[in-house]
Amino acid sequence: TFSFLLLVFVLQNPPSVPPILFLKCTLFYSQSYMNLPPDKLSLLSQYDNDKKWELICDQERFQVKNPPSTYLTKIKSFYQDQGGVTRRFKRRVQESTQVLRELEISLRTNHIGWAQEFLNEENQGLDVLVDYLSYAQCEASFDLEGAENGGTLSERGKPAERSMEDLNKSAGSSPTHGMTRADKSHPKYSTSRRTQKISRLASQRDDVHVCIMCLRAIMNYQSGFNQVMTHPRCVNEITLSLNNKNPRTKALVLELLAAVCLVRGGHDIILAAFDNLKEVSGEKNRFENLMEYFSNDDSNIDFMVACMQFINIVVHSVENMNFRVHLQYEFTHHGLDQYLESLKLTESEKLQVQIQAYLDNVFDVGALLEDAENRGGVLEHNSQLSARLEEIESQSAEGMAELEKQLLQATKETELLKVCTELNMEAFEEQFKTKAQGPPAALSTLKVKVAQKAPSKVNLIEGNKAKNLAITLRKGGRSPADICTAIETYDQQALGLDFLELLERFVPSDYELKLLQNYEKEGRPLDDLAEEDRFMMRFGKIPRLAQRISTLTFMGNFPESVKRLQPQLNSIITASMSIKSSAKLKKMLEIILAFGNYMNSSKRGAAYGFRLQSLDLLLDTKSTDRSQTLLHFISSIVQEKYPELNNFHTELRFVDKAGLVSLDSILQDIRSLERGMEVTKKEFLVQEDNTVLKDFVKTNSELLDSLLKDSKTAQETYGSVVEYFGENPKTTQPSMFFPPFVRFMKAYKQAEKDNEQRKRLEAQSSEKQAESPSPKKKEATGHKVGQ
């Protein structure tokens, strides 16, 4: 309304300046819709009133009057299927380009409220532009395909719903794909003039460029930029536009991508977009097409400057040094360094500035590696010296302990000899010698014998660990060499699962490996090592030792795990399906609900259901004379009125077994099997010639897939039956859901037996009463005999 009044005022009083109050209000209104940065607003406030009024009149005069919906309706008509009605390619492109140009002017010149209306949830202008951009990049190829096959746009489906990846696939599977030159020369496959004309027009089209200009205008608004950043497809579609043949378009695309890359979170979005471009375009490596365009299209300086600026931002805006080196290597791999060398003599000052900026910030990887190796050498030397010092200290301590032990032994023997000298041992020996004894030995021949001990072995492994390893190796019953060979060849027959699990605890740590390597580097004899250390020396040299032992353990446990998990899944699936599909159980529960509603009718209205735990209360509710429970009464009613329901429990299968299953534990075990299979497959990729791994993966992958499928079925069927009975699958475990049914079936069977027993007793009692004569009969019979 205010804008309309302003327009009327301007038309009625064009040459004059309005009153100050009206001018201030108008200026405030214009500022709020012009989306000017703070510095421009400050400059505007410094103008005199005549200049301000002139700007306001210009702003209102040049604004486009069409609402956003007008443009959106026209743009949608270009890519949506209009019932098979198609227009000629050239005219369609010209019309869409003209509409997009007008839209771009409106987005740039209209007030911010117009742009916000264009982007709101009702109009969803950004989605429309992204859909058109996707359509426009595919349209020419689709028309080319239709011209060759004689089809129409409506027959091929909606182009906007097809991605560039679909285009590549259709091109790869087209009838002419893979033909020889002789085949293509056949008249059947010759290119028509219409096809050539469409191809020529497609390379000249400007609608993609103008569409991206519209996106640039949107990104000039803060709210529009935020929408572009959060849109799931927008940046991807902009990046795919790099495949456009127009260098102006590619330069514009790189300008927008550079702007996205500089904001928080934008770098990850850009890398993801180029990963998508790699997949869609069939690149072997990321940035491959970009570098190819940069290297070959040297006729357009603006594109080359934009490309070099984008590379600078992508590589050097990363704080992590390792990641920067990685990104730098990607471009080096594509030949960037050599190409920049050839551009040193370029006459473009802008391009020279960007090239120099890249070279100033580039990392010298060779120097970094040399520096790292030097530092690593110093650290390694220090580590070796520390290890050697610890070894010498350990040996010194062992030597001192041994000397103290020998001195103590010598002291004891000296004291014993002294005692023997004081006592009369010759007389003792003469008196108490046995017949087998020879002549007595002279006491003077007794010498002090110092215990001679075998040379001590070098121990590098911690004492307790070495002792436990020795025990484990004895349990294995095989030589260390055989054990290591079995691990290297994945020989499951040679190594038991229990032994592998014990052996897994003795995988050498990095520190232990360093000790063993230093010992070997010093050229010291391996025979001087203790037996456990020699085993660790051989054990630690097995490539990917931890992965091998883990893989062997997984392979050994896999059949038993599947054998254990499969029946549990089957019981969950069968029990869930049988409970939900049982018509007899449903009828039984209806009867129970009817009795419950009747009993509680005086307290509240009829209930539509009851909790499963309430089935246990059927045994707690007893009759007035305490002779039977409610379940006994219901059983007798069913026997009388609904005899076909007596065997309802036969429809419920594996319910008792399902109640013992922990579904969460099963799913966790299956996830562990998945991880183990992934590790095994990775090992097989490293060792493709290993027949053991090949046979295991080939045999058991399908078995694991079947187990995964059954686990999903178990989750779905169990969740379905739990929800069917009004419970929450996330909080209700099988151990809570199935047992009430098990107890109910057991109690119902017992109630049937009790009712049958009571009937037999009543029948027997009736028979006895019928057979025994009444007292009057006995009296009459006796009187007759007396007569």
Secondary structure, DSSP 8 states (H G I E B T S, - for coil): -HHHHHHHHHHHSSSS---HHHHHHHHHHHHHHHT--HHHHHHHHTS-HHHHHHHHHHHHHHS--S-HHHHHHHHHHHHS--TT----HHHHHHHHHHHHHHHHHHHHHS-HHHHHHHHSTTT-HHHHHHHHHHHHHHHHHHHHHHHHHT--HHHH--GGG--HHHHHHHHHTSTTTT--HHHHTSGGG---HHHHHHHHHHHH--HHHHHHHHHHHHHTSHHHHHHHHH-SSHHHHHHHGGGSS-HHHHHHHHHHHHHHHTSTTHHHHHHHHHHHHHHHHT-SSTTHHHHHHHHH-TT-HHHHHHHHHHHHHHHHT---HHHHHHHHHHHHHTTHHHHHHHTTT---HHHHHHHHHHHHH---HHHHHHHHHHHHHHHHHHHHHHHHHHHHHHHHHHHHHHHHHHHHHHHHHHHHHHHHHHS-HHHHHHHH--TT--S---GGG------------B--S-HHHHHHHHHHHHHHTS-HHHHHHHHHTT-TTTS-HHHHHHHGGG---HHHHHHHHHHHHTT--GGGB-HHHHHHHHHTTSTTHHHHHHHHHHHHHHHHHHHHHHHHHHHHHHHHHHHHH-HHHHHHHHHHHHHHHHHTTTTS---S---GGGGGGGTT-B-TTSS-BHHHHHHHHHHHH-GGGTTGGGG--SHHHHTT--HHHHHHHHHHHHHHHHHHHHHHHH-TT-HHHHHHHHHHHHHHHHHHHHHHHHHHHHHHHHHHTT--TTT--HHHHSHHHHHHHHHHHHHHHHHHHHHHHHHHHHHHHHHS--HHHHHHHHHHHH-
